[in-house]
């Protein structure tokens, strides 16, 4: 019982201390856009790695994804 109470207390403090409230430098919408943009870039690079492992892309080529102009 004590463990359950402690777990609930720690989880509650974690949620109130910043997990859902955003960061000081960005609004929640900006942070959400950042997370989705980074996730998209990670998925693009993952597909590059899978193509490389399955020999679907010629050797020595760089990523075909344009990561610098992503919105």
FILUMNU-273149 format. One line per 4 residues: number of its first residue (from 1); for each residue x, y, z of C-alpha. Coordinates in pm, 1 decimal, always signed. Layout:
NUM> X/Y/Z; ...
***
This chain:
1> +0.0/+0.0/+0.0; +284.3/+235.4/+84.6; +447.7/+159.4/-251.0; +128.8/+241.9/-440.7
5> +87.4/+569.9/-253.3; +451.9/+660.3/-318.3; +418.0/+573.5/-687.1; +106.7/+789.5/-721.4
9> +279.8/+1078.1/-541.5; +588.4/+1058.4/-763.4; +376.6/+1030.0/-1080.3; +165.0/+1327.7/-974.5
13> +470.5/+1540.5/-901.2; +622.3/+1440.9/-1232.7; +314.6/+1551.5/-1423.7; +291.0/+1879.7/-1236.9
17> +659.9/+1964.8/-1253.8; +694.8/+1997.0/-1628.1; +610.2/+1680.0/-1813.4; +289.0/+1827.8/-1950.2
21> +332.9/+2197.6/-1885.9; +588.1/+2283.9/-2156.6; +932.4/+2434.0/-2131.8; +1032.3/+2789.4/-2043.0
25> +1172.5/+2861.1/-2389.8; +886.0/+2735.8/-2604.9; +509.7/+2729.9/-2599.2; +336.2/+2393.0/-2597.2
29> +253.9/+2424.0/-2969.5; +613.9/+2509.2/-3060.6; +745.4/+2217.3/-2856.6; +490.4/+1983.1/-3015.8
33> +598.4/+2097.7/-3364.0; +962.1/+2042.5/-3268.0; +891.7/+1690.6/-3144.9; +701.2/+1596.9/-3461.7
37> +970.6/+1750.0/-3684.5; +1245.9/+1557.2/-3505.7; +1041.5/+1236.8/-3513.2; +990.5/+1277.3/-3888.8
41> +1363.6/+1328.1/-3944.0; +1440.8/+1020.9/-3732.4; +1197.2/+812.3/-3935.6; +1355.0/+934.9/-4261.4
45> +1698.8/+836.9/-4136.5; +1564.9/+501.4/-4019.5; +1431.7/+429.9/-4367.3; +1775.8/+523.1/-4506.0
49> +1938.4/+273.6/-4269.3; +1691.7/-0.7/-4364.3; +1747.0/+67.3/-4735.9; +2121.8/+44.8/-4676.5
53> +2091.8/-285.3/-4487.4; +1867.9/-437.2/-4755.6; +2099.1/-307.3/-5032.3; +1818.8/-108.5/-5193.2
57> +2031.0/+202.4/-5239.3; +2369.2/+233.3/-5412.1; +2672.2/+245.7/-5184.9; +2820.9/+582.3/-5095.7
61> +2512.7/+797.4/-5137.8; +2400.4/+1041.3/-4873.5; +2048.5/+1073.0/-4745.5; +1795.2/+1183.3/-5002.4
65> +1594.2/+1367.4/-4741.2; +1622.7/+1744.0/-4723.0; +1638.7/+1800.0/-4349.5; +1745.5/+2163.8/-4353.4
69> +1431.7/+2304.0/-4516.0; +1175.0/+2097.3/-4330.1; +879.8/+2289.5/-4190.2
***
